[in-house]
Each structure stands twice: as structure tokens, then as C-alpha cells.
Amino acid sequence: MSIEADENKMDRIIRYDHSVVLACDVRSMKEFEHLIEKTCNVQRIGAYKIGSILTIRYGLPLLVQTARKFTDLPIIYDHQKAMTDIADLGKDFMNVVKESGADAVIGFPQSGPVTEETWITASKNVGLKVIVGGEMTHPKYKRSEGGYIADESLDDIYLLGARLGVNNYVVPGNRAERVSHYKHLLKDVNSLTFFAPGFVAQGGAITDVARAAEELSWHAIVGRAIYEAKDVKKAAEEMVSQLPK
């Protein structure tokens, strides 16, 4: 399927072709600072992902400011899940995330194409990079597996993102066959890049995604396997060692 994408392509977020994006789903500022400080100099840690729970507790501007004491690596905000509200809120949402100092935002536009287009356009207007996701990693998400989301709508989410110029996508890292599916679906997207959660605690293996993604640029989103380790630096080094050379 040919994709007529917007000429204003989204920029590359991470300088590596393959890296580990550390999901900072810890509970305290002390843990957050410790995690950043101990891992920021590990080669091929590509970015940090800040989620909604930590943000509700401390606020995104303070978290970004804290991270910047240690690193200039990209900060990705994951609202868990953004792009599920009405279209009119997109502009204000993207403005606030941009003003916080974050570099990119993850969106799962499950509430329809009007919201998806409006929110992606809003992100581009403020110079905020966007990563679009559709399929998640947990059981009973898709209708075919007992969930609420129609299977065929997932492709529509990714394809509309492509037509709007998005080249960064979340795919389920614990389902290598789905990584292959989205690679084929989005084969005409320039500089296609995947971000894959679902490793270790959710059963995914980095080597399986590497085989499925093949030549693509892709990044493993890893949280608990690193931040719950006794030695977070050693755990981070172990995870990046599994990436393609």
C-alpha cells in the first residue's frame, strides 16, 4: 500500500540505530535521580521515558529539570495514554508537554482519526516529536483476544500516522510476529523507527525483536528489569549488550 506522507517528516529522536529506552516508572524522586545518575553514561541508553504516575506526583517540568542535571539524552513523555480525549485538547496538551522541556511524546489515538490528526498536527506545530502506538502488550486488548479494541482499527491508527508524516511507532516487543506485521504495513515510510515495550517482565526477548525488525532502526523500552535490579547500572549494561551490534 502506497503511503502519501506529509512532506514535513518527523525527525529522528535517538541518535543510535538501536538502543534501550529506560522507562522510569519508579515511585519517588530519589529513585528517579538514582536511576538517571547511574545509567546516563551507559553506552546505547538512548532516552528516558517518563510516565504518568511519576508526573502526577512531581510534575513533568520538575522531572525534566532533574534529569537534565545528569544527561542531555532525549526525554519522552508517556501520558498513558495520550490522544484518547477530544480533538480540542490536543493543542493545549502539546504546548504543556513542550514547555516542560520534554523532547517527544507517545500517543495512542484510540478515540478516533479526528483526535489523531489534530493531536499529531499540534505536536508538529510546537516542534514536539511524536511516537504513535496502537497495539499494546497486555492480554485481552484486541477484540480477537477478548478485548475491546477492534483488530482492524489498529492498522488504521498506524496508517493515518504515516500519512501525517509520523515515522516513530510503538509496537509490542513481546509479540515478534506483530513487529513483522507493522514493518510490512509501514514499509513505505521513510526512516521508519520502532519503539518496543514488553520485554523481560512481559515475556519479550530483545533477540526476537531484532530478528523481526531486521534492518530497521528500533529501540527497546525497558523498565522493571533495570530499575528493580540491585545494581541498575549493571542491569542497563546487560540489556544494551543484547542489542544488535
C-alpha positions in Angstrom: 0.0 0.0 0.0 1.5 3.3 -1.0 1.5 6.0 1.7 1.3 9.6 0.7 3.0 11.1 3.7 3.2 14.7 4.7 6.4 16.3 3.4 7.2 17.6 6.9 8.6 14.3 8.2 9.1 13.8 11.9 12.8 14.0 12.9 14.9 11.2 14.4 14.5 11.1 18.2 17.5 9.0 19.2 21.0 9.1 17.7 21.5 5.4 17.8 20.1 2.9 15.3 19.4 0.6 18.3 19.2 1.5 21.9 17.5 0.9 25.2 14.9 3.5 26.3 14.7 3.4 30.1 11.1 3.5 31.3 11.4 5.5 34.6 8.3 4.0 36.3 9.7 4.4 39.8 7.8 5.9 42.7 10.0 8.6 44.2 12.2 11.4 43.1 15.1 9.8 45.0 14.7 6.6 42.9 14.3 8.7 39.7 17.6 10.6 40.4 19.4 7.5 41.3 18.2 5.7 38.1 19.3 8.6 35.8 22.6 9.2 37.5 23.7 5.5 37.4 22.6 4.8 33.8 23.1 8.0 31.8 26.7 7.2 30.8 25.9 3.6 29.8 26.5 3.4 26.0 23.4 2.9 24.0 21.0 4.0 26.7 19.1 6.1 24.1 16.5 8.1 26.0 14.4 8.2 29.2 10.6 7.6 29.2 8.7 9.4 32.0 5.2 8.1 32.7 2.0 9.5 34.2 2.3 8.2 37.8 5.6 9.9 38.4 4.4 13.0 36.6 1.2 13.3 38.7 3.3 13.1 41.8 6.0 15.6 40.9 5.1 17.4 37.7 6.8 17.0 34.3 8.8 20.2 34.4 10.5 19.3 37.6 11.2 15.7 36.4 12.8 17.0 33.2 14.8 19.6 35.1 16.0 16.9 37.5 17.0 14.6 34.6 18.9 17.5 33.0 21.2 17.7 36.0 22.7 14.4 34.7 22.1 14.0 31.0 21.0 15.6 27.7 19.6 12.4 26.4 16.0 12.7 25.0 13.1 12.8 27.4 10.0 11.0 26.1 6.7 11.7 27.9 4.2 8.8 28.0 0.9 10.1 29.3 -0.5 6.5 29.4 -2.5 7.1 27.2 -2.4 10.4 25.3 -4.6 11.1 22.3 -7.6 9.4 23.8 -9.5 12.6 24.5 -11.4 15.1 22.3 -9.6 16.8 19.5 -9.8 20.3 21.0 -7.5 19.4 23.9 -4.6 18.5 21.6 -3.1 22.0 21.3 -3.0 22.7 25.0 -1.7 19.3 25.8 1.2 19.5 23.3 2.0 23.1 24.5 2.3 22.0 28.1 4.5 19.0 27.3 6.7 21.1 25.0 7.0 23.8 27.7 8.1 21.2 30.3 11.3 20.6 28.2 10.4 17.1 27.1 11.6 16.1 23.6 8.9 13.7 22.5 5.5 12.4 23.4 3.9 9.0 23.0 0.2 8.9 21.8 -2.2 6.0 21.4 -5.1 7.6 19.4 -7.8 5.1 20.4 -10.5 7.7 20.3 -10.6 8.1 16.5 -9.0 9.7 13.5 -10.1 13.3 14.2 -8.3 13.3 17.5 -5.3 11.5 16.0 -4.9 14.1 13.2 -5.5 17.1 15.4 -3.1 16.0 18.2 -0.3 15.0 15.8 -0.7 18.3 14.0 -0.5 20.1 17.3 2.7 18.3 18.2 4.3 19.3 14.9 3.2 22.9 15.4 5.1 23.2 18.6 8.2 21.3 17.5 7.5 18.2 19.7 8.4 14.8 18.2 5.6 12.2 18.4 5.6 8.4 18.7 2.3 6.8 17.7 1.1 3.5 19.1 -1.9 1.3 18.6 -1.3 -2.2 19.7 -0.5 -2.8 23.4 1.4 -5.7 25.1 -1.1 -6.9 27.7 -3.7 -9.7 27.4 -7.3 -9.1 26.2 -6.6 -5.9 24.5 -7.8 -6.8 20.9 -11.3 -8.0 20.3 -10.0 -11.2 18.8 -8.4 -11.9 22.2 -11.4 -11.0 24.3 -10.7 -7.2 24.5 -12.5 -4.1 23.4 -10.3 -2.8 20.5 -11.3 -3.9 17.0 -8.3 -5.7 15.4 -8.7 -3.9 12.1 -8.7 -0.5 13.7 -5.1 -0.9 14.8 -3.8 -0.8 11.2 -5.8 2.3 10.6 -4.1 4.1 13.5 -0.6 3.3 12.2 -1.5 4.1 8.5 -3.1 7.5 9.4 0.0 8.4 11.4 2.1 7.5 8.3 0.0 9.8 6.1 0.5 12.6 8.6 4.3 12.2 8.4 5.0 10.2 11.6 7.9 7.8 11.3 8.2 6.7 15.0 5.9 4.0 16.3 5.3 1.8 19.4 5.0 -1.9 18.6 4.6 -4.8 21.1 8.0 -6.2 21.9 6.6 -9.3 23.4 4.9 -10.2 20.1 7.6 -10.5 17.4 5.1 -11.6 14.8 3.3 -8.3 15.2 6.5 -6.4 14.9 6.9 -8.1 11.5 3.3 -7.2 10.6 3.8 -3.5 11.3 7.1 -3.5 9.5 5.4 -4.7 6.4 2.4 -2.4 6.9 4.6 0.7 7.1 7.2 -0.4 4.6 6.9 2.8 2.5 7.6 5.1 5.5 10.9 6.8 5.2 13.2 6.4 8.3 10.8 4.1 9.9 11.6 3.6 13.6 10.0 1.3 16.2 9.9 1.6 19.9 9.1 -1.7 21.6 8.0 -2.3 25.2 7.1 -5.7 26.7 10.5 -7.2 27.5 11.5 -9.5 30.4 8.6 -8.9 32.8 6.1 -9.2 30.0 7.9 -12.1 28.2 9.5 -10.4 25.3 13.1 -11.0 24.2 15.3 -8.4 22.5 16.8 -11.0 20.2 13.3 -11.9 18.8 12.5 -8.3 18.0 15.9 -7.9 16.4 15.1 -10.8 14.0 11.6 -9.3 13.3 12.7 -5.7 12.7 15.8 -6.8 10.7 17.4 -3.6 9.2 15.0 -1.1 10.8 16.0 1.4 13.5 14.4 0.2 16.7 14.6 0.8 20.4 13.7 -1.5 23.3 11.7 0.2 26.1 12.8 -1.5 29.3 11.7 -0.6 32.9 11.4 -3.1 35.7 14.3 -5.3 34.5 16.6 -2.3 35.1 15.0 -0.1 37.9 14.1 -3.1 40.1 17.7 -4.5 39.9 20.0 -4.3 42.9 22.6 -2.7 40.5 20.8 -0.6 38.0 23.9 0.2 36.0 24.9 -3.4 35.6 21.3 -4.3 34.6 21.3 -1.5 32.0 24.7 -2.7 30.6 23.3 -6.2 30.4 20.2 -5.1 28.5 22.1 -3.0 25.9 24.5 -5.9 25.4 21.6 -7.8 23.8 21.1 -5.2 21.1 22.4 -5.8 17.6 26.0 -4.8 17.2 
